[in-house]
């Protein structure tokens, strides 16, 4: 982004000529980096706040698409201004979102504190009444008239029963009120957890959720497969992010259909996915080959000018957890194997575009 800005400033000052091949190459490389930064910011916003990140990602995607070559300095300046406005707006809304969630938890704690306080006041009041009854019963011992003794005992027993009944009723009402409040906030917290654990676009597990699952299951041994769609960027560049999103959703659906219910599937980021397999490496390899045959192939999506038929291929890196290996080490090996397969594949685009 800095290189692009310097280039544009120099161009406006007349220090550079757009026609010079070397300068054109510099501008082209800077533009690619700028567009890539916009895309990554959109992806990061989903991870930072799944509830609000999808909107920002879509907006940044439109800005990225508007920077298709050739691009003039004025277009980049306009994009930068819009990007800053969108990021500021998203930042404010995200802060408000988390502030609201924090406020809900705070309200729940206040309700619990007030309930405890009311229970304490009630117990203190009832304790005072019981103490009065106890004092009256102690005085009975000095009475000689049996009629007075009986009347005093009956009165004390009635007051004691009334006090206990009132305490029971108030306690039940307070507990019911607290239970209702807790249930309300529990539903809200579960909804927030559900949003955080799911990828907004595909419905698969989020990266944060997958990392938590790996941390819990790594001690018992597992295999990890990282899947990267080959040549996915040209789909976005040629047909737009809406078509790219539809490919990702269809690809995710195919992954879910071919995997077992015990296999955990997540979106790792962008066009990358991850699967946790509860088996040894030999069985995992067989499953991955079946998966490759199932998910790779022809996909039909609706484009702006009609139906498109896209051939989608993927590179898959598989790794089995080694004894005493950390999660970071396991994921690094799977990622390296995926890039090794991608490098070994032929220099053909992973997504061939053709109109159906």
N, C-alpha and C positions, 0 to 999 in steps of 0.2 A: 504494500500500500504506500509506503514511503517512496519507493523507487518510482512508482507511477506518478505520484504527486510531483516529485522533483522533475520528472520528464515533462509533465504538462506545464509546470511553471516555466521551465526553460523554453518550451515551445511557444508559449505566449510572449516571452521576452524576445523571441526571434533568434535565440541561441542555437536552436536545433531546427532542422527541416524535416518535415514528415516524410519527404520522399526518400531520404537516405536509408538504405537497407539496414544498416547497423542500428539506427535509431528505431526503425520500425520493429526490428527484432526485440529491442529492449522494451518498447511499449507493449508489444504482444505478450512478452513474458510477464511483465508487471500486471497486465490486464488479467491474464490467467490466474496469477496469484491473488489478485483483488477479488475475482469471482469465487475462487476457492475459499477465501476467507469469509465471504458472505454465506456460502453454503455451510461451512463449519460452524459459524455463529448460529445459524438456524438449528443445526443438529444439537449443539450444546444447550440451546435454550430449551429443547425438549427434555434433556436430562436434568437441567437445573430446576425446571418447573413444568412437569408434564401437563398440568391443568391449563397452562397459558402458552406453552412453548410452540404448539402446533400453529397458532395464528401468526406468530413472529416468523416461524420458519417459512410459511407460505408467502408472507410479505417479502422477506429477504430473497426468496426464490424468484419472485417476479422482478425484483431489482437486478438480480444476477442475470436473468434472461434479457433484460433491457440493455445489457452491456455487450451484446453480440457485436463483433467487429463488422465494419469499421466504427470506431468510437471517437468522438470529438471531446476535447477537454470539458466543454460545457456540459455534456451528458454525464461525465464522471463527477463533476462538481454537484450537479443536481442529484445524482444517486447518493453521493456522500451525505448531502443535507437530509435527504429522505431517510437514509439509514440511521443517522444520528437521532432524528425525530422519533423513528420507530423504536430504537433501542431505549431512548429516554421514556417513552410511553410505556413500553413493556416493563422496564425497570420499576416504574411507579406502580403499575398494576400488580406486578409480582410481589413487591413489598407490601402492598395492601392485602394481597391474597394471604401471604404468610402472617401478616399482622392480624388478620381476621381469625386465622386458625389459632394463633397464639391467644387471642382474646377469648375464643371459645373455651380453650383449656383453662384460662384464668377464671372465666365465669364458673366453670364446673368446680374449681377449687374453692371459689368463694361460696358457692352453694353448699358444698360439703362442710366448710368452716362454719357457716351460719347454722346448718343443721346440728352440727356438734355443739355449737353454742346454745341453741335452743334446748337441746337434750340436757345440757348441763344445768341450764336455768330451771328446767322442769324438775330434774332430779333434786336440785337444791331446794326448790319449793316443797316438793313431796317429802324430802328429808325433814324439813322444818315441821311439817304437819305430823309426821310420824313421831318426831321428838316430843311434840305437845301431847300426843296420845300416850307415849311412854311415861312422861312426867305425871299425867293424870292417873295412870295405872299404879305408879309407885305410891301416890297419895292414898290409894284405896286401902293400902295395908293399915293405915291409921284410923280407918273408919270402923265403927262398931255396928252401925245399922246395916243389916243385910240388904234391905230394900235399896238404900243409897248405893251400896256396893254393886248390886245387880244393875241398877239404872246407869251407873257410871261405866260399868263394863260394856253394856249394850251400846251406849253412846260412843264410847271409844272404838268399839268394834265396827260400828257403822261408819264413823269418820275414817277409820283406817281402810275399810273396804272401798269407800268413795275415793279416797286418795289413790289407792292402788289401781282402781278402775280407770280413773282419770289419767294416771301415769301410763297405763297400758294403751289407752285410746290415743293419747298424744304421741306416744312413742310409735305406734303403728302408723299414724298419719304422717309423722315426720319421716319414717322409713319409706313409706310409699312415695312420698314426694321426692325423696332423695333417689329412690330406685328409678322413678320416671325420668329425672334429670340425667342420671348416669346412663340410662338406656339411650336417651336422645343424643348425648355426646359420644357414646360408644358407636352409634350408627355413623355419625359424622366422621369419627376417627377411622372407622373401617373403610368408609368411602374414600377418605384421603389416602389411606394405605393402598387401597385397590388401584387408585389412579397412579400412585408412585410406582407400583409394582408392574404396571402394564405399559407397553409401548402404545402411544396414542394412535399411531397410524395402522399398525398391523394387528394389534391386540395380543401380540406375543409378550413374553416376559421382558421387562426392561433390563438394561445392563446392570443396574444396581441390584435388582432382584436376583439375577443370574449369579452375580458375584457372591451374594449371600448364600445361595444354594450350594455353590461350589465349596465355600468355607465350611458349611455344615456337613457336606458329604465326602469331602476330600480324604478324611481319615480312613474311610471304608474302601477307598479305591474307586476310580471311575476313569472313563475316557472322555475327552473333549474334542469336538469337531468344530472348527471355525470355517464358515462358508462365505465366499465372496463372489458376487455376481460379476462375471467378466464383462468389461466394456459397458458398464452401466451408464457412465457419464454421457456418452453420445445420445442416449435416449432422452435424457433431460435437455441436452443442448439442442437437439433437432426437434423434438416433439413437446417439450415443456415438462414441468415438474408434475403436473396432474397425471400425465401418461406414466411418468416414472413412478409416481405413488401407486398407481393402479397395478403396475408390474410388481412392485414390492408386496402389495396386498395379496395378489394372486400367488406369488412365489411363497409367501408365508402360509397361505392356505394349503398349498401342495406339501409343504414341509410337515404341517400338522397332520395331514391325511396319511402320509407314509410312515410317520413315527408312531411308536407305541405310546400308550397313555402314561407309562412310567418314565418315558424319555422327556427331559425338560428342554424346551426350545425357547430361545430368546433372540431379540434383535440386538446385535452387538454395537450397531451404529452405522448410519448411512446405508450402504448396500451389503453389509456384513451381518451374518447370523451365527448363532452358536447353539450347539446341541450337547447335552450331558447324557452320556450313555453308561448305564449301570451294568457293564460287562467287561470282559478282557479285550485285549487289542485285536485278536484274531476275529472274534465275533463282531467287534466294532467295525472292522474293515469290510466284512461281508454286508453289514447293514448300510454302510456308507455307499457301497457300490450300488445296492438296490435303490438307495435314496437318489443317487446321481442319475440313474436311468429314469426315475420317476419325475424329478423336478426340473431336469434340463430338457429343453425341447421348445416346441412352438407355443406361444402365448398370444391370445387375441385380446386386444384392448381397444377402447373407443378413443380415437383422436379427434382433433378439432375439425378435420376434413373427412372423417369416416373411420371405418374399422381398420386397425393395423394388425399385421401378423409379425410378431417379433420372435426371433430365435434366441433363447436365453441359455447361456452356458455358465458354469460356475467352477471355481477352484476350491478344493476342500483340503484343509490341513487337519490331520488327526494325531492325537498324542494321548498316551496312557500315563496316568499318574505314577511316578516313581516314589519309592519309599523316601520319606523325609523331604520330599520336594514341596516347595511353596506353591501357592496358587499362581503367583506371578511367574514362576519358572515354568509351570505347566502350560499356562496360556501363551507364554513366549515361544515355547516349542511348537505348539499347535499353529500359532501365527506364522512362524518361520517355515513350517511344512507347507502351509497354504501358499505362501509367496514362492516357495521353491517349485510347487506344482504350476503356479501361474507363469513363472519364468520359463519352465520347461515346455509349456504348451506352445503351439504354433502362433505366429504373430498374426492371428486372425481376430477380428473384433468378437467379443463374447456375446454381443447382441446384434445380430444382423437385422436390418430394418427392411421390411417390404410391405407394401400395401396389399391387404387381403382382396 
